[in-house]
Amino acid sequence: MSIEDRIPTLTDKELASLQENAMRLALSGSVKQKADCERGLPLIDAELAERKARAPAPAPRKGVARKPKMKA
């Protein structure tokens, strides 16, 4: 199974790690590694964007109701 086929099955943490490694190798890897990164990074970025779009909006934060301080 190629990495392109595995991308949709990775967890968010695994996908973030893959992105970090691919970005690092795109800068300092061998010629083959750089070519693989050029092919894989757009797929990783697209998957991350799709997941972000599907994620539910964060719930609004509820403030804690505090009792007013009584002056003596």
N, C-alpha and C positions, 0 to 999 in steps of 0.2 A: 504494500500500500504506500503510495507516495505521500509526501508531506502535504501536498495540495488537497488530497482526499481526506487527510486527517484533521485539517484545520477546523472544520465545523464540529468535530467531536471533542476538541480540546476544551478544558475548563478555562475560565477567564484568567486564572493565575498562570496556567500553562501557556495560554496564548500571549499574555504579556511577556513572559519569559522568552518565548520564541521570537517575539518582536525585538526585544532588547538584544538577543544574540544575533539576529539577522542584521540589525543596524550596526552592531559592532563589526561583524564580518564584512559588511558592505564597505567599511572603511579600511579594515586591516587584514582581510582574508586573502586567500590565494585567488588566482584568476577564476577558477571554477567556483569557489565559494562566493565571490562577488557576483558572478553570473547567476548563480542560484538565488542569491538575495534579490537581485533585480527582478527576477521572476516571482519570487515569493512575497516580498514586502507589500506589493499592491493587494495581494489576496488577503494577507493578514490585516492590513489597514481596512479593507472593505468589510471583513468579518467583524472587526472591532466596532466600526461605525454602525453596522447592522444591529449588533447586540446593544449598542448604546441607544439606538432608535427604538428598539423593542422593550427596553427596560422601563418599568413603571416609574412615574414621576415620584420624587421623594415626598413623603407626607409632610405637611406643614408642621413646624415645631409648635408645641403648645407651651405657653408660658405657665409658670407655677403661680397660682393665685396666692398672694401674700396678704396677711392681715395688716391693716394700717397700725403703725406704732402709736401707742397712746402717750401723750405728753403728761408728765406728772405735775 
